[in-house]
């Protein structure tokens, strides 16, 4: 087995037993990137020197542990599970001294002046950062076709999309170009590419992970989470990055009451909710069959399957695509060509006559089509005379959607759904139809509006393309959905 095939746990065990070093593992990943990424396009920047320097530091930590261990010291503390493990970071999460483009020309030359909280935690654990990976511009998209720099292709089929907006993050793991990655999820941006690329992706509860240092899209929905090779790795990374942060007032510590203490958890007697709205018109019959087969295996293992209803699901896409553009229009207002972002004052071929020209030329050249579309929609929804009709109404419907999930979790422990109604589609297939693109979020965005966590894990293939199962839990029940996902992972292997 190659070094790039190993999971986090396997790497940690290998480091402990001195089978290989972090430098060797890092070089193996860097070689894989050089060999494959011209075809896939997962990376926007590879930070080879920085990664090797981090790997050398990790090896010193591991060697010190090995030395103390050989001496039989009782005071020795084992080095962190992520120490020496190579990873990549979505390019809307700040890493000090590295680019942070958010996939946009607007931030093409921006270098992060500080670390995001999640990056501080990874560095403290000794993780090795290989570089920054591609995304839809400002995380707006479901295919990573909206990046200002390149399209990231699906490692399973280079003619198809990798999903979005964390397409680079999912493709990097699937192509063995990183052991794990960090992405962000606003409507499905971790889970959808994880499903398309056949890897595991976790969207944590809103507030479970600090957003400090993540370039904002929609502040009431954005959440950072891991993309990994398997469920166990997802738990390791989530445990490393979660927790309250004084720099993010929306972050919290996960209450102890939500943590599973029984290491011998069994799927027997688990109540699994299956919402009828998620198996309606529009789902690919082959995808539906795979998901229902998995549900059948869970039932055979002793789980109780309960049909539930989430009646306001039909309003979720419309609600989401009012709230997100509204928040995006406010968050992206700072990129005016004066304080932040690309400036036509320095680059213009046109005459700049007044302040309005600075705004119009800078934002017109800096933003791509999708951010412009959402800024226009959001500004309209927030404007005088329309605020009550659109944004306020959307927030009211959001409460109804949240109540649907609250009611459902009074009856069931977890909810099983498809992650996507279809497998990965062809590059360019939906580019001219924004509504068709937006509908790809139909299974992932409702729970974002409710702020609950969900994980996508691969459970089968349709025409050699991966299919993901989405497991949804109640607020701060990451431990539960990770434990259930681990059991399902065993059933489908």
KETI-842238 format. One record per residue (C-alpha): residue in three letters; x, y, z. Coordinates in steps of 0.05 Angstrom, whole numbers, plus 5000, padded with zeros to 4 digits. Layout:
% KETI-842238
ALAXYZ;...
***
This chain:
% KETI-842238
UNK500050005000;UNK502750694980;UNK503651235033;UNK498251654998;UNK493251085008;UNK493751105084;UNK488551415130;UNK490051885187;UNK489951315237;UNK494550885194;UNK499451465185;UNK499451595260;UNK500850865275;UNK506450865223;UNK509651485253;UNK509351165322;UNK512750525298;UNK517950915257;UNK515750585192;UNK516251245155;UNK516951995168;UNK512452585156;UNK517452845106;UNK516952195066;UNK509252225068;UNK509252955048;UNK513952834990;UNK509452264967;UNK503452734965;UNK507353284931;UNK509552794878;UNK502252564868;UNK500153294859;UNK505553414807;UNK503552774770;UNK495952854771;UNK493653554785;UNK494853844715;UNK489053394694;UNK484653484756;UNK485754214775;UNK484554144849;UNK490054624872;UNK490455374863;UNK497155394900;UNK501954854924;UNK506355084982;UNK511954564976;UNK517354915017;UNK512455085073;UNK509754375074;UNK516654055078;UNK518554535134;UNK512354345173;UNK513753605161;UNK520753685189;UNK517954015251;UNK512853455258;UNK518352925252;UNK522153255309;UNK515953225353;UNK514952495335;UNK522252325346;UNK522152655415;UNK516052235433;UNK519451605408;UNK525651765449;UNK521551885513;UNK517451265500;UNK523650835494;UNK525951105561;UNK519450865592;UNK517351555617;UNK510551535651;UNK509352275640;UNK509652225564;UNK503652485525;UNK502352185457;UNK503252675399;UNK496752915365;UNK493452465314;UNK494252995260;UNK501653105273;UNK505453015208;UNK499152885167;UNK498753265100;UNK492553655084;UNK489854205038;UNK485554815053;UNK479855105013;UNK482055784987;UNK476856185026;UNK480055995093;UNK485956425114;UNK492956135124;UNK497956665144;UNK502656835088;UNK498856445036;UNK494156684981;UNK486756714997;UNK483156844932;UNK476256554948;UNK476556334875;UNK475657054852;UNK479557554811;UNK477258054865;UNK482257744914;UNK487357474863;UNK493257814897;UNK490857774970;UNK495657465019;UNK492657265087;UNK495657675144;UNK493457175198;UNK491056455209;UNK483756255214;UNK482255935281;UNK481555245249;UNK488555335218;UNK491455535285;UNK488654885313;UNK491454465255;UNK498254785263;UNK498154675338;UNK496953935324;UNK502753915275;UNK498653805211;UNK502353935145;UNK499054425097;UNK500454255024;UNK496954854994;UNK490355184976;UNK484954844935;UNK479955104884;UNK472655314895;UNK466855664863;UNK467856414868;UNK466456634939;UNK463655934950;UNK457756084903;UNK456355454864;UNK455354704862;UNK460354494809;UNK466954894817;UNK465755154747;UNK464855864775;UNK472155934797;UNK475656524764;UNK481856094753;UNK480155384731;UNK474954824731;UNK476454254779;UNK474853584747;UNK472052964779;UNK477652444791;UNK472751884774;UNK471152184705;UNK474952794680;UNK469053004636;UNK464753124698;UNK464453644753;UNK467453524822;UNK461553874857;UNK461754524893;UNK463454974922;UNK468854554956;UNK470354184892;UNK477854254898;UNK477754004969;UNK473753374952;UNK477553234888;UNK484253294924;UNK482252754974;UNK479252304920;UNK485452374876;UNK490052224935;UNK493052924932;UNK491653045006;UNK490152595065;UNK484553065086;UNK482053765070;UNK478054325101;UNK472154595063;UNK466355045078;UNK458954895073;UNK453555435064;UNK448255035027;UNK451654375012;UNK458654574992;UNK462154025031;UNK457053465024;UNK455453534950;UNK462653494925;UNK464052934975;UNK458252554944;UNK460452694873;UNK467752494887;UNK466351894931;UNK469352144996;UNK466652325065;UNK464553045082;UNK461753325146;UNK457553955153;UNK457754115228;UNK452254445269;UNK452255195259;UNK456855455314;UNK460554795327;UNK466755045290;UNK469455755290;UNK468556155226;UNK473856665245;UNK478556725185;UNK473556445134;UNK471756935078;UNK464257045088;UNK458756855039;UNK452556815083;UNK454256915156;UNK448156565185;UNK449655925145;UNK457255875132;UNK460755315169;UNK467755005162;UNK468354245161;UNK472753655140;UNK473053235078;UNK476652565088;UNK477751855064;UNK473251525115;UNK468651675174;UNK473951555227;UNK478452075196;UNK472652565194;UNK471652485268;UNK479052595282;UNK479253245242;UNK472553495270;UNK474953375341;UNK481253775325;UNK477654395297;UNK471154425337;UNK469854865399;UNK468355565423;UNK472756135398;UNK472956825429;UNK473857105358;UNK467156825335;UNK461157005378;UNK456856485343;UNK461455905364;UNK459955465423;UNK462554865460;UNK458654235443;UNK454654055506;UNK456853405540;UNK449753135537;UNK450553035462;UNK456952615466;UNK456451865457;UNK460251505512;UNK458450785492;UNK464150555447;UNK460149915432;UNK454550285396;UNK450249845352;UNK445250035298;UNK440149575330;UNK433949955355;UNK436250605322;UNK430350995295;UNK431951235225;UNK427451755193;UNK426351735118;UNK422952375092;UNK418052225036;UNK419552905005;UNK426652694989;UNK424352114945;UNK419552504900;UNK419852684827;UNK426852884802;UNK431252374835;UNK435251904790;UNK431951214797;UNK438850884803;UNK440851364859;UNK434151224894;UNK435350474890;UNK442250524921;UNK439850954979;UNK433850504992;UNK438349894990;UNK442750205044;UNK436550365085;UNK434449635076;UNK441249405102;UNK440449845163;UNK433549535175;UNK436548835169;UNK441749035221;UNK436149195270;UNK434549925258;UNK427350165257;UNK425550535194;UNK420451085203;UNK417351475146;UNK417152205164;UNK414952855131;UNK418853505125;UNK413053875092;UNK416454545083;UNK422254235043;UNK418754474979;UNK420055195000;UNK427355085020;UNK430755264954;UNK426755904945;UNK427956095018;UNK435455935013;UNK436356334949;UNK433356954981;UNK437156915047;UNK443956745018;UNK444157284964;UNK441657785015;UNK447257635063;UNK452257575006;UNK450458264980;UNK452058555048;UNK458458145059;UNK461158294989;UNK459659044994;UNK466559135026;UNK469958954960;UNK469559654932;UNK476359734899;UNK478460224953;UNK478859865020;UNK478859144995;UNK479658764931;UNK481358884858;UNK481859614840;UNK480859924771;UNK484260554798;UNK490860194787;UNK488859744729;UNK483760134689;UNK484060234614;UNK478060684623;UNK477561394649;UNK475761424722;UNK471562064730;UNK468461984799;UNK467361524859;UNK461761144825;UNK466460974768;UNK471260664818;UNK465760224846;UNK462760034779;UNK469259884743;UNK472659534802;UNK466659094820;UNK464958974747;UNK471858714732;UNK473158374799;UNK466857964807;UNK464757394761;UNK457757254735;UNK455156854795;UNK457157354849;UNK454157914807;UNK447657524799;UNK447057394874;UNK448958104893;UNK443458374848;UNK438257884875;UNK440358014947;UNK440458774940;UNK433558754909;UNK430858304965;UNK433458775018;UNK431259414984;UNK425759875009;UNK418859614990;UNK421358904978;UNK424558725045;UNK418058505077;UNK415758135015;UNK422257745005;UNK427557735060;UNK422757785119;UNK418157255089;UNK424156795075;UNK426356845148;UNK419356665170;UNK419356055125;UNK426255885151;UNK423155815221;UNK417955335193;UNK423354905161;UNK427154905227;UNK420854685263;UNK420054105214;UNK426853835236;UNK425253965310;UNK418853565303;UNK422253005264;UNK427652905317;UNK422252795370;UNK420552155331;UNK427251915304;UNK434651905322;UNK437552075253;UNK434952215183;UNK437351855120;UNK436852195052;UNK440652214986;UNK446052754986;UNK444552924913;UNK438752734867;UNK443752534812;UNK451052324806;UNK456152824780;UNK453853164716;UNK458153344656;UNK462353974656;UNK458354524620;UNK451854134623;UNK448254614669;UNK452455254660;UNK447155614620;UNK441555454669;UNK442555754738;UNK435955484764;UNK437954774746;UNK444454884784;UNK440855164845;UNK436354544847;UNK442554114861;UNK442154374933;UNK435154094942;UNK437253564992;UNK442853945026;UNK440254655038;UNK434054515081;UNK438054275140;UNK442854865132;UNK436955335143;UNK435554945207;UNK442854955229;UNK443354205241;UNK449253755223;UNK449853245168;UNK454952775137;UNK455552495067;UNK458851825057;UNK459751414993;UNK455050804990;UNK455250584917;UNK456250754844;UNK451850924784;UNK455650814718;UNK462250844757;UNK460251504789;UNK459751544866;UNK453151624903;UNK452851924973;UNK448251785031;UNK446652385075;UNK445752255150;UNK442652845187;UNK442652935262;UNK439753425312;UNK443654035336;UNK450553855363;UNK449553115351;UNK455853025309;UNK458052445353;UNK451552085338;UNK451652175262;UNK459052005259;UNK457851365299;UNK451851175255;UNK455851335192;UNK461450885216;UNK456550305223;UNK453550435155;UNK460550475125;UNK461749755151;UNK455049515121;UNK456549775051;UNK463849555046;
***
